[in-house]
């Protein structure tokens, strides 16, 4: 999200209220169901592929 300018803060690895706000904005801007989940659909819209 930082590379796509959706997270202006320092990366700390904590999913807090600030990060939640940016996740929801990213979802809204990309026409993904508005919630604060980070799932496969979210990663795909970031251009990432999940692997096991």
MOPAC internal coordinates of N, CA, C and O (Angstrom, degrees):
PM7 1SCF
backbone

  N    0.0000 0     0.00 0     0.00 0    0    0    0
  C    1.4302 1     0.00 0     0.00 0    1    0    0
  C    1.5210 1   109.84 1     0.00 0    2    1    0
  O    1.2310 1   120.00 1   146.55 1    3    2    1
  N    1.2986 1   117.61 1   -33.45 1    3    2    1
  C    1.4641 1   120.13 1   179.37 1    5    3    2
  C    1.5254 1   110.63 1   -62.40 1    6    5    3
  O    1.2310 1   120.05 1   138.10 1    7    6    5
  N    1.3253 1   117.51 1   -41.90 1    7    6    5
  C    1.4687 1   121.05 1   179.43 1    9    7    6
  C    1.5201 1   112.27 1   -63.94 1   10    9    7
  O    1.2310 1   119.93 1   154.14 1   11   10    9
  N    1.3257 1   117.74 1   -25.86 1   11   10    9
  C    1.4651 1   121.99 1   179.38 1   13   11   10
  C    1.5291 1   111.36 1   -97.52 1   14   13   11
  O    1.2310 1   120.70 1  -166.44 1   15   14   13
  N    1.3329 1   116.27 1    13.56 1   15   14   13
  C    1.4747 1   123.67 1   177.30 1   17   15   14
  C    1.5275 1   113.53 1    63.17 1   18   17   15
  O    1.2310 1   120.33 1  -148.37 1   19   18   17
  N    1.3237 1   116.97 1    31.63 1   19   18   17
  C    1.4621 1   120.65 1   176.28 1   21   19   18
  C    1.5200 1   112.50 1  -102.26 1   22   21   19
  O    1.2310 1   119.85 1   175.57 1   23   22   21
  N    1.3115 1   117.90 1    -4.43 1   23   22   21
  C    1.4593 1   120.31 1   179.01 1   25   23   22
  C    1.5191 1   108.51 1  -138.42 1   26   25   23
  O    1.2310 1   119.87 1   -80.76 1   27   26   25
  N    1.3398 1   117.86 1    99.24 1   27   26   25
  C    1.4566 1   121.03 1  -174.55 1   29   27   26
  C    1.5312 1   114.68 1   -81.06 1   30   29   27
  O    1.2310 1   120.35 1   164.85 1   31   30   29
  N    1.3202 1   116.94 1   -15.15 1   31   30   29
  C    1.4606 1   119.86 1  -175.55 1   33   31   30
  C    1.5135 1   113.43 1   -81.76 1   34   33   31
  O    1.2310 1   121.52 1     1.68 1   35   34   33
  N    1.3342 1   114.69 1  -178.32 1   35   34   33
  C    1.4552 1   120.90 1   175.24 1   37   35   34
  C    1.5218 1   109.19 1   -77.06 1   38   37   35
  O    1.2310 1   120.69 1   -38.25 1   39   38   37
  N    1.3109 1   116.29 1   141.75 1   39   38   37
  C    1.4582 1   120.72 1   179.12 1   41   39   38
  C    1.5188 1   108.93 1   -77.80 1   42   41   39
  O    1.2310 1   120.72 1   -55.70 1   43   42   41
  N    1.3438 1   116.23 1   124.30 1   43   42   41
  C    1.4561 1   120.00 1  -178.81 1   45   43   42
  C    1.5262 1   113.17 1  -126.16 1   46   45   43
  O    1.2310 1   120.51 1   178.65 1   47   46   45
  N    1.3411 1   116.63 1    -1.35 1   47   46   45
  C    1.4568 1   120.22 1   179.06 1   49   47   46
  C    1.5170 1   114.56 1    78.53 1   50   49   47
  O    1.2310 1   120.16 1  -174.61 1   51   50   49
  N    1.3192 1   117.29 1     5.39 1   51   50   49
  C    1.4630 1   121.55 1  -179.01 1   53   51   50
  C    1.5247 1   109.12 1  -105.20 1   54   53   51
  O    1.2310 1   121.27 1   -50.60 1   55   54   53
  N    1.3411 1   115.17 1   129.40 1   55   54   53
  C    1.4667 1   120.36 1   177.64 1   57   55   54
  C    1.5253 1   107.78 1   -92.53 1   58   57   55
  O    1.2310 1   121.16 1   -95.99 1   59   58   57
  N    1.3212 1   115.39 1    84.01 1   59   58   57
  C    1.4570 1   121.04 1  -178.92 1   61   59   58
  C    1.5166 1   112.04 1  -100.10 1   62   61   59
  O    1.2310 1   121.29 1    11.58 1   63   62   61
  N    1.3174 1   115.13 1  -168.42 1   63   62   61
  C    1.4660 1   121.04 1  -177.91 1   65   63   62
  C    1.5304 1   112.12 1   -62.30 1   66   65   63
  O    1.2310 1   120.22 1   143.23 1   67   66   65
  N    1.3213 1   117.19 1   -36.77 1   67   66   65
  C    1.4668 1   119.73 1   178.76 1   69   67   66
  C    1.5148 1   111.58 1   -63.18 1   70   69   67
  O    1.2310 1   120.68 1   132.31 1   71   70   69
  N    1.3175 1   116.30 1   -47.69 1   71   70   69
  C    1.4687 1   121.19 1   179.42 1   73   71   70
  C    1.5219 1   110.15 1   -61.93 1   74   73   71
  O    1.2310 1   120.51 1   138.89 1   75   74   73
  N    1.3209 1   116.63 1   -41.11 1   75   74   73
  C    1.4680 1   121.15 1   179.53 1   77   75   74
  C    1.5306 1   110.02 1   -57.08 1   78   77   75
  O    1.2310 1   120.45 1   137.56 1   79   78   77
  N    1.3140 1   116.75 1   -42.44 1   79   78   77
  C    1.4698 1   121.89 1   179.85 1   81   79   78
  C    1.5289 1   110.64 1   -61.26 1   82   81   79
  O    1.2310 1   120.10 1   139.08 1   83   82   81
  N    1.3342 1   117.41 1   -40.92 1   83   82   81
  C    1.4670 1   120.98 1  -179.55 1   85   83   82
  C    1.5256 1   111.91 1   -72.90 1   86   85   83
  O    1.2310 1   120.46 1   146.52 1   87   86   85
  N    1.3278 1   116.72 1   -33.48 1   87   86   85
  C    1.4677 1   120.54 1   176.47 1   89   87   86
  C    1.5262 1   109.28 1   -63.38 1   90   89   87
  O    1.2310 1   120.46 1   134.09 1   91   90   89
  N    1.3155 1   116.73 1   -45.91 1   91   90   89
  C    1.4668 1   120.86 1   179.85 1   93   91   90
  C    1.5316 1   110.41 1   -62.79 1   94   93   91
  O    1.2310 1   119.82 1   138.11 1   95   94   93
  N    1.3329 1   117.95 1   -41.89 1   95   94   93
  C    1.4685 1   120.75 1   178.50 1   97   95   94
  C    1.5235 1   110.73 1   -63.48 1   98   97   95
  O    1.2310 1   120.10 1   136.02 1   99   98   97
  N    1.3319 1   117.42 1   -43.98 1   99   98   97
  C    1.4620 1   120.92 1   178.93 1  101   99   98
  C    1.5243 1   109.96 1   -60.32 1  102  101   99
  O    1.2310 1   120.21 1   135.56 1  103  102  101
  N    1.3281 1   117.20 1   -44.44 1  103  102  101
  C    1.4634 1   121.15 1   179.59 1  105  103  102
  C    1.5253 1   110.44 1   -61.07 1  106  105  103
  O    1.2310 1   120.37 1   133.65 1  107  106  105
  N    1.3191 1   116.90 1   -46.35 1  107  106  105
  C    1.4661 1   120.97 1  -179.31 1  109  107  106
  C    1.5274 1   110.67 1   -61.38 1  110  109  107
  O    1.2310 1   120.33 1   133.19 1  111  110  109
  N    1.3232 1   116.97 1   -46.81 1  111  110  109
  C    1.4623 1   121.60 1  -178.45 1  113  111  110
  C    1.5240 1   112.83 1   -65.23 1  114  113  111
  O    1.2310 1   120.15 1   157.08 1  115  114  113
  N    1.3321 1   117.32 1   -22.92 1  115  114  113
  C    1.4628 1   121.65 1  -177.89 1  117  115  114
  C    1.5253 1   112.86 1  -108.72 1  118  117  115
  O    1.2310 1   120.83 1  -163.67 1  119  118  117
  N    1.3331 1   116.02 1    16.33 1  119  118  117
  C    1.4745 1   122.82 1   177.22 1  121  119  118
  C    1.5223 1   112.84 1    54.90 1  122  121  119
  O    1.2310 1   121.06 1  -139.17 1  123  122  121
  N    1.3289 1   115.57 1    40.83 1  123  122  121
  C    1.4635 1   121.61 1   174.74 1  125  123  122
  C    1.5279 1   105.80 1  -103.88 1  126  125  123
  O    1.2310 1   120.24 1   -31.43 1  127  126  125
  N    1.3218 1   117.15 1   148.57 1  127  126  125
  C    1.4630 1   121.48 1   178.01 1  129  127  126
  C    1.5293 1   109.36 1   -45.00 1  130  129  127
  O    1.2310 1   120.96 1   -52.36 1  131  130  129
  N    1.3407 1   115.77 1   127.64 1  131  130  129
  C    1.4600 1   120.31 1  -177.08 1  133  131  130
  C    1.5213 1   111.56 1   -77.25 1  134  133  131
  O    1.2310 1   121.31 1   -71.71 1  135  134  133
  N    1.3105 1   115.09 1   108.29 1  135  134  133
  C    1.4534 1   124.10 1   172.95 1  137  135  134
  C    1.5206 1   105.73 1  -159.10 1  138  137  135
  O    1.2310 1   119.75 1     2.72 1  139  138  137
  N    1.2951 1   118.08 1  -177.28 1  139  138  137
  C    1.4638 1   118.94 1  -178.11 1  141  139  138
  C    1.5246 1   112.54 1  -107.55 1  142  141  139
  O    1.2310 1   120.22 1  -163.87 1  143  142  141
  N    1.3316 1   117.18 1    16.13 1  143  142  141
  C    1.4633 1   121.31 1   178.79 1  145  143  142
  C    1.5254 1   111.20 1   -74.38 1  146  145  143
  O    1.2310 1   121.20 1   -35.81 1  147  146  145
  N    1.3142 1   115.30 1   144.19 1  147  146  145
  C    1.4622 1   121.30 1   170.99 1  149  147  146
  C    1.5215 1   105.25 1  -111.65 1  150  149  147
  O    1.2310 1   121.04 1   -74.36 1  151  150  149
  N    1.3298 1   115.61 1   105.64 1  151  150  149
  C    1.4592 1   120.92 1  -175.56 1  153  151  150
  C    1.5301 1   109.77 1  -131.13 1  154  153  151
  O    1.2310 1   120.81 1     9.10 1  155  154  153
  N    1.3196 1   116.06 1  -170.90 1  155  154  153
  C    1.4654 1   121.24 1  -177.21 1  157  155  154
  C    1.5314 1   111.42 1   -56.26 1  158  157  155
  O    1.2310 1   120.17 1   133.86 1  159  158  157
  N    1.3222 1   117.27 1   -46.14 1  159  158  157
  C    1.4658 1   121.30 1  -179.92 1  161  159  158
  C    1.5342 1   110.78 1   -59.65 1  162  161  159
  O    1.2310 1   120.56 1   139.79 1  163  162  161
  N    1.3083 1   116.53 1   -40.21 1  163  162  161
  C    1.4611 1   121.71 1   178.96 1  165  163  162
  C    1.5291 1   110.30 1   -62.57 1  166  165  163
  O    1.2310 1   120.63 1   130.05 1  167  166  165
  N    1.3360 1   116.41 1   -49.95 1  167  166  165
  C    1.4682 1   120.57 1   179.17 1  169  167  166
  C    1.5243 1   111.42 1   -60.27 1  170  169  167
  O    1.2310 1   120.26 1   139.03 1  171  170  169
  N    1.3288 1   117.12 1   -40.97 1  171  170  169
  C    1.4647 1   120.35 1   179.78 1  173  171  170
  C    1.5256 1   110.96 1   -61.36 1  174  173  171
  O    1.2310 1   120.19 1   141.07 1  175  174  173
  N    1.3220 1   117.25 1   -38.93 1  175  174  173
  C    1.4635 1   120.59 1   178.34 1  177  175  174
  C    1.5219 1   112.36 1   -70.78 1  178  177  175
  O    1.2310 1   120.50 1   159.51 1  179  178  177
  N    1.3134 1   116.64 1   -20.49 1  179  178  177
  C    1.4668 1   120.80 1   173.04 1  181  179  178
  C    1.5253 1   111.04 1   -81.96 1  182  181  179
  O    1.2310 1   120.84 1   170.39 1  183  182  181
  N    1.3453 1   116.01 1    -9.61 1  183  182  181
  C    1.4594 1   120.34 1  -178.08 1  185  183  182
  C    1.5183 1   112.46 1    87.63 1  186  185  183
  O    1.2310 1   120.79 1  -158.81 1  187  186  185
  N    1.3320 1   116.10 1    21.19 1  187  186  185
  C    1.4631 1   121.20 1  -178.58 1  189  187  186
  C    1.5262 1   110.08 1  -110.17 1  190  189  187
  O    1.2310 1   120.74 1   -28.27 1  191  190  189
  N    1.3206 1   116.19 1   151.73 1  191  190  189
  C    1.4565 1   122.16 1   176.67 1  193  191  190
  C    1.5196 1   108.40 1  -117.79 1  194  193  191
  O    1.2310 1   120.62 1   -52.17 1  195  194  193
  N    1.3212 1   116.42 1   127.83 1  195  194  193
  C    1.4633 1   120.89 1   177.25 1  197  195  194
  C    1.5180 1   109.75 1   -81.88 1  198  197  195
  O    1.2310 1   120.48 1   -40.05 1  199  198  197
  N    1.3039 1   116.69 1   139.95 1  199  198  197
  C    1.4647 1   122.05 1   175.89 1  201  199  198
  C    1.5212 1   108.44 1  -128.86 1  202  201  199
  O    1.2310 1   121.39 1   -27.87 1  203  202  201
  N    1.3131 1   114.95 1   152.13 1  203  202  201
  C    1.4711 1   119.62 1   178.15 1  205  203  202
  C    1.4956 1   111.07 1   -88.45 1  206  205  203
  O    1.2310 1   120.10 1   180.00 1  207  206  205

